[in-house]
Amino acid sequence: MSSIRSMEGIVVPAAEHGTKRSMLSRALAILCQFEPTDRALTLTELSRRAHLSKPTASRLVTELVQWGLLERSGRQLRLGQRLSVLGSRVPRHRVLRDAATPVLMRLHELTGGCAYLSVRDGDSAVPLDRFGWQTPEGPVPSSWERIIASAAIRAMTAFDRPLRPLSTVEQRRPVDRQLTAVRSLGYAVVQHAEGAERVLGVACPVVLPAAGAVAAVSLVGLADRCPVGTVAPSVRGAAIAIGRALNEAADVEWVS
């Protein structure tokens, strides 16, 4: 069976030529079209991204809403609470949250930045837990979450197992230069200018000896309040602490 890639990098099976996707496959394709920064999508957007006709998408969305896997607010559709409940039951995620929660809390209190724990989902990083994302002015901007996702996926990719060799020729490509820098420093840095301010994201992989990078600890904030030289050691320390706690958790197998 061939595959298509969703908007957020998740590989979604596609039907072979001359065959039809099952209704289950089509419904799952709808759920997989939400990117990490998508708070809501319209039916038209979902049908276009999932390569479905609008009538078919409408019927499937109605059932997904009934199951609590999607929630409807006017013309907007959001991922449903039941997905969060199911996700919380994934053993690896539960163990990760248990290990990371106190560490992320301390990281936020120490630096004043927004602290995230992210895991890999296809070619993207999605937040599993976070502290400090709700500020007095409201939730952090979606652009900050894109910075976190970018820094986290770079950090995890650089420490995948087995490590991808980077030859001198390959290092001429921007992506390989980025991975080389991350491996050298031990963390990834992403910066973005927003008006007169500069936003900084720093991410360190949570590395286990046999499994490589299983998650990433990230921090995002205004660069003048969270300079790299100050926050990077704290983020690295947080990632090491979480990795140490995971090594002591014997009830989860990290290598597939």
Phi and psi in degrees as a GROMACS rama.xvg file:
@    title "Ramachandran Plot"
@    xaxis  label "Phi"
@    yaxis  label "Psi"
@TYPE xy
-80.0385  -177.488  SER-2
-146.873  158.007  SER-3
-122.651  158.137  ILE-4
-106.426  129.444  ARG-5
-72.1846  176.273  SER-6
-60.3728  -29.6395  MET-7
-103.665  12.4684  GLU-8
94.6944  -0.112323  GLY-9
-73.8377  132.327  ILE-10
-80.583  117.773  VAL-11
-110.886  123.886  VAL-12
-59.2087  138.977  PRO-13
-117.218  153.666  ALA-14
-70.8824  148.762  ALA-15
-69.5264  160.929  GLU-16
-56.7711  131.697  HIS-17
87.25  -2.60876  GLY-18
-117.929  167.335  THR-19
-112.323  146.28  LYS-20
-70.1398  143.915  ARG-21
-68.4971  163.609  SER-22
-65.0826  -34.4839  MET-23
-63.3029  -44.0177  LEU-24
-61.8794  -40.006  SER-25
-67.2089  -40.4504  ARG-26
-64.7833  -42.6112  ALA-27
-66.0549  -34.5708  LEU-28
-61.7246  -36.5192  ALA-29
-63.301  -46.5822  ILE-30
-63.3501  -30.8254  LEU-31
-81.7311  -0.559066  CYS-32
-86.5911  -7.16507  GLN-33
-78.478  120.481  PHE-34
-79.1265  162.62  GLU-35
-56.1555  -29.9882  PRO-36
-97.178  2.44764  THR-37
-81.7955  113.839  ASP-38
-83.2018  -30.7893  ARG-39
-161.631  154.05  ALA-40
-135.897  155.626  LEU-41
-88.4702  165.833  THR-42
-59.5202  -40.2  LEU-43
-60.9237  -43.8336  THR-44
-64.3371  -42.7457  GLU-45
-65.0796  -43.818  LEU-46
-64.9722  -38.0908  SER-47
-67.4111  -46.3032  ARG-48
-65.7507  -36.857  ARG-49
-87.0762  0.00775607  ALA-50
58.7268  46.452  HIS-51
-121.954  151.511  LEU-52
-67.2579  154.054  SER-53
-63.6065  -41.122  LYS-54
-61.0067  -41.8133  PRO-55
-64.4781  -45.2808  THR-56
-61.0976  -38.5477  ALA-57
-63.1996  -44.0831  SER-58
-63.2708  -43.8597  ARG-59
-67.6243  -39.4749  LEU-60
-61.7878  -40.0381  VAL-61
-59.589  -43.7733  THR-62
-68.7589  -39.1513  GLU-63
-64.2237  -35.4229  LEU-64
-66.2717  -42.481  VAL-65
-61.712  -33.1231  GLN-66
-83.191  -5.98242  TRP-67
81.027  10.5438  GLY-68
-85.231  -19.9313  LEU-69
-129.844  154.228  LEU-70
-125.379  140.213  GLU-71
-110.352  134.702  ARG-72
-135.759  96.2244  SER-73
65.4905  -124.279  GLY-74
-91.6076  -3.14529  ARG-75
-92.6386  142.909  GLN-76
-122.918  134.987  LEU-77
-126.213  157.051  ARG-78
-62.6608  140.785  LEU-79
-87.0262  161.897  GLY-80
-61.8958  -31.3542  GLN-81
-63.8021  -30.5715  ARG-82
-63.2245  -40.2219  LEU-83
-64.2233  -40.2571  SER-84
-63.2335  -45.1267  VAL-85
-64.8943  -41.7766  LEU-86
-61.8726  -35.1144  GLY-87
-68.1837  -16.0313  SER-88
-91.0604  -5.83152  ARG-89
-66.847  120.739  VAL-90
-53.7688  -44.6032  PRO-91
-62.4338  -42.5803  ARG-92
-66.8825  -38.3986  HIS-93
-62.5944  -45.742  ARG-94
-65.822  -40.0355  VAL-95
-60.9155  -46.3734  LEU-96
-62.174  -44.4534  ARG-97
-59.5206  -40.9166  ASP-98
-74.0018  -33.7924  ALA-99
-88.2777  -29.2218  ALA-100
-53.2617  -54.4126  THR-101
-65.8607  -31.3214  PRO-102
-69.7599  -44.2007  VAL-103
-63.7582  -38.4656  LEU-104
-61.5174  -44.9879  MET-105
-65.7839  -38.2151  ARG-106
-63.0854  -42.7611  LEU-107
-64.1384  -45.0562  HIS-108
-65.137  -35.4738  GLU-109
-73.1287  -40.3309  LEU-110
-103.127  -23.6934  THR-111
80.713  -1.40883  GLY-112
-89.1005  176.018  GLY-113
-87.8702  118.657  CYS-114
-100.191  132.162  ALA-115
-127.911  148.522  TYR-116
-114.781  122.978  LEU-117
-121.457  151.236  SER-118
-125.171  163.147  VAL-119
-81.2277  140.97  ARG-120
-141.585  94.8008  ASP-121
67.2193  -124.505  GLY-122
-96.7943  11.5923  ASP-123
-123.428  165.062  SER-124
-113.41  133.507  ALA-125
-121.701  143.635  VAL-126
-71.7583  135.699  PRO-127
-103.308  -30.718  LEU-128
-155.891  157.222  ASP-129
-161.253  152.286  ARG-130
-135.797  137.909  PHE-131
87.1612  8.4491  GLY-132
-76.5123  -17.4814  TRP-133
-98.4961  109.34  GLN-134
-101.874  169.255  THR-135
-57.5234  -27.205  PRO-136
-86.2524  -3.18171  GLU-137
120.534  -172.861  GLY-138
-62.2942  155.51  PRO-139
-62.6127  147.52  VAL-140
-60.5554  153.054  PRO-141
-62.6177  -27.5593  SER-142
-63.0836  -32.8569  SER-143
-66.5231  -38.3684  TRP-144
-67.3902  -32.8857  GLU-145
-67.0272  -36.6316  ARG-146
-64.0135  -44.298  ILE-147
-60.2989  -46.5259  ILE-148
-61.6463  -40.8696  ALA-149
-66.3422  -45.7399  SER-150
-65.5045  -41.7731  ALA-151
-66.0239  -42.8632  ALA-152
-68.7023  -32.9065  ILE-153
-65.0694  -43.7836  ARG-154
-63.4721  -43.0488  ALA-155
-71.0936  -40.0529  MET-156
-63.8623  -38.3403  THR-157
-64.128  -24.8359  ALA-158
-117.912  27.5146  PHE-159
-60.8343  154.484  ASP-160
-112.295  130.572  ARG-161
-74.4482  154.087  PRO-162
-62.0962  131.236  LEU-163
-77.542  123.394  ARG-164
-65.7535  138.647  PRO-165
-116.402  103.705  LEU-166
-79.7077  171.557  SER-167
-60.3344  -38.7807  THR-168
-67.2933  -44.681  VAL-169
-63.1411  -30.6405  GLU-170
-68.5377  -8.83015  GLN-171
-72.5251  -21.6596  ARG-172
-78.5905  140.67  ARG-173
-54.0412  -42.5871  PRO-174
-64.2717  -36.8921  VAL-175
-74.5921  -32.1063  ASP-176
-64.8093  -38.7317  ARG-177
-63.8099  -45.4212  GLN-178
-65.5637  -37.7379  LEU-179
-62.2599  -42.6216  THR-180
-64.606  -40.5603  ALA-181
-64.3464  -44.0268  VAL-182
-63.4435  -36.5658  ARG-183
-69.8666  -45.2268  SER-184
-81.3087  -33.1045  LEU-185
93.256  1.91961  GLY-186
-154.789  159.926  TYR-187
-107.724  145.333  ALA-188
-127.169  130.73  VAL-189
-128.545  129.531  VAL-190
-123.315  148.002  GLN-191
-148.571  133.123  HIS-192
-87.5871  128.37  ALA-193
-124.152  97.0299  GLU-194
66.3733  -127.706  GLY-195
-86.5023  -3.94469  ALA-196
-108.029  155.835  GLU-197
-118.918  127.255  ARG-198
-101.583  135.665  VAL-199
-119.651  134.673  LEU-200
-122.621  130.038  GLY-201
-124.537  131.252  VAL-202
-134.055  139.15  ALA-203
-124.804  138.924  CYS-204
-75.592  146.304  PRO-205
-92.3449  106.462  VAL-206
-107.67  130.482  VAL-207
-108.852  142.118  LEU-208
-52.4328  -44.9383  PRO-209
-90.2682  -24.2566  ALA-210
-103.918  -14.5743  ALA-211
78.648  -146.968  GLY-212
-80.1565  115.61  ALA-213
-102.071  -11.6251  VAL-214
-167.491  -179.739  ALA-215
-142.743  140.442  ALA-216
-100.259  129.583  VAL-217
-131.84  155.709  SER-218
-136.629  135.114  LEU-219
-131.594  142.589  VAL-220
-177.717  178.233  GLY-221
-68.6125  135.196  LEU-222
-61.3866  -32.0217  ALA-223
-74.1024  -18.3492  ASP-224
-99.0624  -23.8616  ARG-225
-128.864  67.5679  CYS-226
-64.9967  147.902  PRO-227
-54.9752  -47.5916  VAL-228
-60.6524  -24.9162  GLY-229
-88.1301  -43.2355  THR-230
-89.6933  -27.0406  VAL-231
-57.7684  -45.4069  ALA-232
-61.1659  -34.6934  PRO-233
-68.8267  -40.4956  SER-234
-66.4572  -41.3506  VAL-235
-63.1255  -42.8716  ARG-236
-61.6002  -38.0922  GLY-237
-65.0595  -43.0345  ALA-238
-64.2473  -40.566  ALA-239
-65.3461  -41.1278  ILE-240
-63.6421  -40.8812  ALA-241
-67.5926  -41.9029  ILE-242
-60.0507  -39.8169  GLY-243
-63.4726  -42.0898  ARG-244
-65.9113  -36.7454  ALA-245
-67.8344  -36.6673  LEU-246
-61.9493  -27.1825  ASN-247
-86.9518  -8.63336  GLU-248
-87.6985  105.371  ALA-249
-88.8994  -4.04119  ALA-250
-94.1746  7.3287  ASP-251
-131.556  133.445  VAL-252
-96.1798  117.99  GLU-253
-90.1409  -17.4965  TRP-254
-100.832  123.657  VAL-255
